[in-house]
Amino acid sequence: MPRASATAAAQTAQAILSAAIDLYSERGFSAVSVDDVAQRAHVTRGAVYHHYSNKLGLFTATVESLQSRVADVIVTTAEASGESPITQLRAGCHAFLDAITAESAARILLTEAPTVLGWSQWRRMDSENSVVHLREALEAAGAAKHLLEATTAQLSGAMNEAALWIVEGGAADRDAAHEVLDGLIDASVALPLGGPKR
């Protein structure tokens, strides 16, 4: 395929994906048709099917894209926070909470995806993205090795629940969630409460 055609195809696929993310976050999966996405992206219905096979394939791609976006924010923020493993863990966890509650991510990743894709697939996709980085950060920060998987699962679950709570609340809930998250992180790596903060 000539370079220009490949570039155009990639741009079309991205336009469709962006439109789908916007629509799924606004209306939810069940209220959005392929025609809606095509119209929003200014492409034909056939173009949507060409790039994503069907409506479920398109939704799966939106989930993968958002999960990758959140994971990238986590890694970038953690790496920019310094060399200390506990500081990186803390920065990454707080970045997750902010990234997943921004714009469309919370509704699509935490509300729509488990229902549309099923719990098992959603957990698998989650474990291949943000959870991988959380487990690595907990291990580097000194979480007990024999409790690493349990600690990862429970801290991840707490952050997902906090994200849903923030979305339903407001700024005060966000501040409270971040404050509690510091305590959970301290407990996860056996630091005394009141240890170094973000």
N, C-alpha and C positions, 0 to 999 in steps of 0.2 A: 504494500500500500504506500503510495507517495506520502512524503512527510506532511504536505499541506493537508491531505485527506485525513491522515492520522490525527493531526492537530485539531482539525475541525470536528472529527468524531469525538475526541476527548472533551472538547468544549461543549458539544451537544450533550454528552453524557453528564457532565458536571452541571449544566444548566437544568437538566431534568432532575438530578439529585437535589440541587438547591431548592427547586420548586417543590419537590416532594417533601423535603424537610419542613419548609414553611407551611405547607398545607396540612401535613400530619400534626404539626404542633398546634395549628389553629383549630382544626376540626376533629382530629383523631382519625385513625385508620379507616374505620367503617364508613365514615362520611365523605371520604375522598375517592373519586374514581380515576381511572387512567386518563380519561378525557379531561378531567380537572387539571391534572398534572401537565398534560400536553399543552393545554391552553395557557396555563401560568408560565410554562417554559418557552412558549412560542414555537412549539415543534408539532409534528404530526403525532397522532396516536401510534402509528407504525414505528416512529423513532423510539418511543418509550419501550415498546415491545422488543425492538431490535437490541437495545442496550441492556434491558433488565428482564426480559422474558415475559413477566407478568406482574400483577400488582404486588403479590407477595415477594417476588424477587426484588422489586423496587424498594419495598419496605425494609427488607433484610439489608439491602445496600445502605439505606439511610441509617439504620442502627449501627452497622459496621463503621460508617463514616463518622458518626457522632462519637462512638466509643473510641475510635482512633484519635479524634480531635481532643477529647478529654484526656486520654492517656498522654498525648503530646504535651498538653499544658502541665500535667503533673510532672513529667520528666524535666521539662524546661525549667519550671519553677524550682524543683528540688535541686537541680544541678547549679542553679544560679544562687542558691542560698548559702553556699559555702561547702567546706570539706567535712564538717561534722555529720556523722550518720544520723544522729538524733535530730539535728537541725534539718537535714534533708527529709527525714521521715515526716517531721512536723509540717514543713513547707509543702510537701507533696499532698499530705492529707487535707490541709486547708485549701490548697489549690483545687483538689478534687471537689470539695464541697461547693466552692464558688463556681467552678466550671460546669458542674452538672446541674446547677440551679440557674444557669444563664440561658436566656432565650428559650430555644426549643428542646434542649437536651433532657430536662427533667421529665416532661410529659412523654416524649418518645421513648426514652431509655427506661424510665422507672414505672410508667403507667401502661403505655401501649405495648411495648415490646414483650413483657412477660405474658400478656394476654394473647397477642397475635401469634407470636412465635412458639409459645409454650415455655413452661418453666425450665425444662431441661436445656433447650437450645439457648434460652436467654442466659442461664447460668454459665453454660460453656463459653458463650461469646464474652461475657463479663470476665470470666476467669482468664481469657486470653489477652485481655487488655489491661485495665486499671489494676485488677487483682494481682497480676504478675508483678507489677511494680511495687505494690503494697507489701507483698510477701518478701521481695528482695530487700526493701527498705527496713522492714521489721527485723529481718535476719541480721542485716548490717548494723542495726542499732542495738542489738543485743537481746532481742526477745528470746525467751527460753526455747531451745531447739525442739524439745519434745512436745511443746505446745504451739509450735509455729503455725501449723495448719489451722488449729482451733482459734488462735489469736487472729490470724488473717481473716478467717471467715466471720468472726464476731465483730471485729473492727470494721470490716467492709459492710456488713449488715447494718451496723449502727450508723455509718455514714450515709448509706442509702436511705434509711428511715429518716435521718435528720434532713436529708435533701427534700424528701416529700413534705416534711413538716415545715421547712422554710418556704417552700412554694405555696403552701396553704396559708402561711402567716405573713410576716413582713420583716422590716429591718431589725426590729427588736428580737424576733425569733432567730434571725441570722446571727446576730451578735451572741445570743445565748448559746446557740449551737456551736459556734466556734470556741466559746469558753469551755463548754463541756468537753468538746473534742480534745482540747489540751489535756484535760484530766484523764481521758481514755487513753491517749497516747502515752502519758506518763505511766499509767498502770500497765499498759501493754509491754513496756520495756523495763518494768520494775523500777522506775524512777520515782522518787518521792513527789507527792503532789506539790505543786509550786516550783517545779524544776524549770529549766530554761524554756521560755515561751517563744512563739514565732516572732 
